[in-house]
Every structure is written in C-alpha cells, then in structure tokens.
Amino acid sequence: MKITTLSMLSGTVLLAVSTMSPAQAAVDVEAAKALAKANDCLKCHAADKDKKGPSMKKIAAKYKGKPDGQEKAIKNMTEGQMVKLTDGTEEKHKIIDTKDPKELKNMADWYLSH
C-alpha cells in the first residue's frame, strides 16, 4: 500500500513538473540577429570578443544574476545613454530602431544568453 501511494505521488509530481512552462520564453536567435544587423549593433559588439564595445559575453557577465539585467540592457539600447568604449572614450549609445517590447526583450535576452 505504501509503495502504491509513493508511486502515485511520484507520478503526480513528475507530471506536474513536466507540464510547467519555463518562466521565460526561449530566445528567437534569428530575430535577434536580424534586429542587431539592421541596427548596426554587430559593428560594435561580437559574441565573444571586444570590438568598439564590449562583447556580448562581457555584457552577459555584467548582468548575470541581477534581476534587472534585462531592463538595464533594454535601457542601454533605447535611451542613447553615454557608454564607455573599449578604448576608454565615451559616446552616446545608438538608439535601436524599434519600440516593440517583445523585440527589445528578445534582443536583450539574446545578448544576456552569451
């Protein structure tokens, strides 16, 4: 009887866990790349090496574990803030040409996934 109850309980837990959706949708990498190319982001940022700006890997490390990392990344893309370049100079960050929150979140998540 105890084994049957334990088996049923284990099965229920397994079913519940397997049907849970992830807290965040998967990144649409192709859409993020297309948006990045259309906005010349890849002239300054590369996946794993610094260019004029920091690599996506460095950006991801900067925001890793921070609950507002996505929000801060979007802010950098949309507000034209002053940013420090790899050569130590500063300039205004280019404002990305989209106002679509889904596109902005997807792009930020792509950068932060590196």
N, C-alpha and C positions, 0 to 999 in steps of 0.2 A: 504494500500500500504506500509506504514512504517513497519507494523507488518510482512508482507511477506518478505520484504528486510532484516529485522532484523533476521527472521527465517533462511533465506538462508545464511546470513553471519555467523550466529551461527553454522549452519550445516557445512559450509565450514571450519571454524576454528576447529570444533570438528574432522572432517575427517582428516585435516592436522596434528593435534596433535596425533591422534590415529595411523597414519601411520609412524610417526617418529621413527627411531630406536634409542635405547639407545646409548649414546656416548661410552660406554664401554660394551663389551660383558660380559655375565654372567660368573661367576667363575665356572669352572668344578671342583667341590669339590673332587670328587672321583679321578680324575687325579692328583690333587694337593696332596691329602693324599698319594697316591701311590708313587709319587716322593719324598715326605717328608720321608716316611718309607724307601724307597730304599736308601736314603742318610743319614739315622740315625738322621734326624732333630728332630724327636719326642723324642729322648733321652734327648735333652736339652730344648726343647720348648713344652709347652702344651697350649691348648686353653685359659684357664683362671687361671692357676696357674704357678708360677715361678718354674722352675727346676734349672738346671745348668745355663740356660739362661733365659731371661725374657719371660713371657707368650706372646702369640700372641696378647692378648688383650692389653698388655702394649706397644707392638710394634706398633699396630694399633693406639693407643692413641698418641704415639710419632710423628707419621707421619700424623695424621688426619689434613685435611685442607691444607696440604702442596702439592703444585703441583708436586714436585719432590719426593714424598714419595715412589712411585713405583720404581723409578730409584734408590733411595738410598737403598731400600730393596734388589733389584737385585744386587747392588754393594756389599752389605754385603755377599750375597750368592756366589758371583763369584770371588772375589778378594783376599780372605784369609786375610782380614784386622784384626788387633788386636781389640778384643772386650772385654768389661768388663763383667765378670760373676757376678752372684748374690752374690757370696761370696766375691766380691771385687777384686779378682785376674783377670789377663788378659791372654788371649791366642789368637792364630790365629784362626779365624773362618774357619770351614771346607768349602772347595770349593765344591759346588754342582756339581754332575756329569751329566751335560747336558749343551749344548751350544745352544739349541733350544730356540730362543727368545719367542715363544708362550708359551712354558712350563715355562720359567722363569717368564714371566708376569703373567701367571695364578697362579703360586705359590705365587708370591708377592701379587697379588690381594686377594688370599685366606687368607694369613696372615693378610693383612690390612683390611679384612672384619670383623674381630672379634671385 
